Amino acid sequence: MRSLVFLALIFLFSCAPMLCRIDPSLAINYSENRAPQRYVSYISISHGAIRIPLKLEKDGSRYKVEASRIPSLSFDSKGLCLNGVCFDLPFGPDGIIFGALLTGKEKVSCSPDGLTLSRELGDYLIKYYFANKDLSRVEILDRRKERVVALNYGLKTKEGYYRRVKVSTEDLSFTINIEGVSF
């Protein structure tokens, strides 16, 4: 009889929804407000054998991009634009370089792989995937263009920035390499 009750409890708990809460340190470490107000970053954007170096400076809420080979490159809170082709992103360079993405308005859900936070922002549905308290992936569904942009994050440096972020859509992918950041 005890084993039957034990098996019933195991079955009950295996079918019960997971109780999911966000760790306060995760919310603080990945908050939009966590990014530095001033920094200079040296970045290269690579696609296959093509590598485009650039320098990005942040001063308060203003960004300045210097790319010697491509004068029509912009990288700001509206996304990344290159020769008139834009990747709409609902966050700026701080979200890519530092993972400073969370606003506190995200909904939390759990899976065996980790924690997922999601929020809606206008035409966007944004999902943030965390594994072992580290940001691993961001998916942005642009409902207007019916397109998904995925950002896969590499390892975070001890200085607090990501060295490599792979950006991909259905038909194009490239890598943003952060060579260094000075504060």
C-alpha positions as CSV (number, residue, x, y, z in Angstrom):
1,M,0.0,0.0,0.0
2,R,2.9,2.4,0.8
3,S,4.5,1.8,-2.5
4,L,1.2,2.5,-4.3
5,V,0.8,5.8,-2.4
6,F,4.5,6.6,-3.2
7,L,4.0,5.9,-6.9
8,A,0.9,8.0,-6.9
9,L,2.8,11.0,-5.4
10,I,5.6,10.6,-7.9
11,F,3.1,10.6,-10.7
12,L,1.3,13.6,-9.3
13,F,4.5,15.7,-8.9
14,S,5.8,14.7,-12.3
15,C,2.6,16.1,-13.9
16,A,2.4,19.2,-11.8
17,P,3.5,22.4,-13.4
18,M,6.9,23.7,-12.4
19,L,7.0,26.5,-9.9
20,C,9.1,29.1,-11.7
21,R,10.7,32.2,-10.3
22,I,13.4,34.5,-11.6
23,D,16.5,34.7,-9.5
24,P,16.9,38.4,-8.3
25,S,20.6,38.4,-9.2
26,L,19.7,37.3,-12.8
27,A,17.2,40.2,-13.1
28,I,19.8,42.7,-11.8
29,N,22.7,41.3,-13.9
30,Y,20.8,41.5,-17.2
31,S,18.8,44.7,-16.5
32,E,18.7,47.3,-19.2
33,N,20.0,49.8,-16.6
34,R,23.1,47.6,-16.0
35,A,25.0,48.7,-19.0
36,P,27.7,51.4,-18.6
37,Q,26.8,54.9,-19.6
38,R,30.1,55.5,-21.3
39,Y,32.3,53.0,-23.1
40,V,34.2,52.5,-26.4
41,S,34.0,49.0,-28.0
42,Y,35.9,47.6,-30.9
43,I,33.8,45.3,-32.9
44,S,33.9,43.3,-36.1
45,I,31.0,41.9,-38.0
46,S,31.9,38.8,-39.9
47,H,30.1,36.8,-42.6
48,G,32.1,34.0,-44.0
49,A,35.5,35.4,-45.1
50,I,34.2,39.0,-44.9
51,R,35.1,40.9,-41.8
52,I,34.0,44.5,-41.1
53,P,35.8,46.3,-38.2
54,L,34.1,49.1,-36.5
55,K,34.4,51.3,-33.4
56,L,31.3,52.0,-31.3
57,E,31.3,54.8,-28.7
58,K,28.5,55.3,-26.2
59,D,28.1,58.5,-24.3
60,G,24.9,58.6,-22.3
61,S,22.1,57.7,-24.7
62,R,24.0,58.5,-27.8
63,Y,26.0,56.1,-29.9
64,K,28.6,56.9,-32.5
65,V,29.8,54.3,-35.1
66,E,33.0,54.6,-37.0
67,A,33.5,52.1,-39.9
68,S,36.2,53.1,-42.3
69,R,35.1,50.7,-45.1
70,I,31.3,51.3,-44.8
71,P,30.1,54.8,-44.4
72,S,26.4,53.8,-44.4
73,L,26.5,51.6,-41.3
74,S,24.4,52.5,-38.3
75,F,24.0,50.7,-35.0
76,D,21.6,52.1,-32.5
77,S,18.4,51.5,-30.5
78,K,16.5,50.8,-33.7
79,G,18.8,48.0,-34.8
80,L,21.7,47.4,-37.2
81,C,21.5,48.9,-40.7
82,L,24.0,48.3,-43.5
83,N,23.5,49.9,-46.9
84,G,19.8,50.4,-46.4
85,V,19.2,46.8,-45.1
86,C,18.1,46.9,-41.5
87,F,17.7,44.3,-38.8
88,D,15.1,45.7,-36.6
89,L,16.0,45.0,-33.0
90,P,13.9,46.2,-30.0
91,F,17.1,47.0,-28.1
92,G,20.4,48.7,-28.8
93,P,24.0,47.8,-28.7
94,D,24.0,47.4,-24.9
95,G,21.8,44.4,-25.3
96,I,24.1,42.8,-27.7
97,I,27.4,43.7,-26.1
98,F,26.5,43.4,-22.4
99,G,23.2,41.4,-22.5
100,A,21.5,44.4,-20.8
101,L,18.0,43.4,-22.0
102,L,15.6,42.9,-19.1
103,T,13.0,45.5,-18.1
104,G,11.3,43.7,-15.2
105,K,8.1,43.3,-17.2
106,E,9.0,39.9,-18.6
107,K,6.9,36.7,-18.0
108,V,8.7,33.8,-16.5
109,S,8.5,30.1,-17.6
110,C,10.6,27.1,-16.9
111,S,11.7,24.1,-19.0
112,P,14.1,21.3,-18.3
113,D,16.7,23.2,-20.3
114,G,16.5,26.4,-18.2
115,L,14.6,29.6,-17.7
116,T,12.7,31.5,-20.4
117,L,11.6,35.1,-20.0
118,S,9.3,36.7,-22.6
119,R,7.7,40.1,-23.2
120,E,5.7,41.8,-25.9
121,L,6.9,45.1,-27.2
122,G,4.7,46.5,-29.9
123,D,5.0,44.3,-33.0
124,Y,7.7,42.2,-31.3
125,L,7.6,39.1,-29.1
126,I,10.9,38.7,-27.4
127,K,12.1,35.5,-25.7
128,Y,15.2,35.4,-23.5
129,Y,16.7,32.0,-22.8
130,F,18.9,31.4,-19.8
131,A,20.9,28.2,-18.9
132,N,22.6,28.0,-15.6
133,K,21.9,31.7,-14.9
134,D,23.7,32.7,-18.1
135,L,22.0,34.3,-21.2
136,S,22.3,31.9,-24.0
137,R,19.8,33.0,-26.7
138,V,17.3,35.7,-27.6
139,E,14.6,35.2,-30.2
140,I,12.8,38.2,-31.6
141,L,9.6,37.6,-33.5
142,D,8.7,40.6,-35.7
143,R,5.0,40.1,-36.3
144,R,4.9,42.9,-38.9
145,K,7.5,41.3,-41.1
146,E,6.7,37.7,-40.0
147,R,10.4,37.1,-39.3
148,V,12.4,35.7,-36.4
149,V,15.8,37.1,-35.6
150,A,17.8,34.9,-33.2
151,L,20.9,36.0,-31.3
152,N,23.1,33.2,-29.8
153,Y,25.4,34.5,-27.1
154,G,28.8,33.0,-26.4
155,L,30.7,33.3,-23.1
156,K,30.7,36.4,-21.1
157,T,34.1,37.9,-20.2
158,K,35.1,38.8,-16.6
159,E,34.7,42.5,-17.7
160,G,31.0,41.8,-18.3
161,Y,30.7,41.8,-22.1
162,Y,30.1,39.0,-24.6
163,R,32.9,38.3,-27.1
164,R,30.7,36.7,-29.7
165,V,27.1,37.0,-30.7
166,K,25.7,35.2,-33.7
167,V,22.8,36.9,-35.4
168,S,20.6,34.8,-37.7
169,T,17.4,35.0,-39.7
170,E,15.9,32.5,-42.1
171,D,18.1,33.6,-44.9
172,L,21.2,35.3,-43.4
173,S,23.5,34.9,-40.5
174,F,26.6,36.9,-39.3
175,T,28.6,37.1,-36.2
176,I,29.3,40.2,-34.1
177,N,32.7,39.9,-32.5
178,I,33.5,42.2,-29.6
179,E,37.3,42.5,-29.7
180,G,37.5,44.8,-26.6
181,V,35.7,47.3,-24.5
182,S,37.2,50.2,-22.6
183,F,35.3,52.1,-19.9
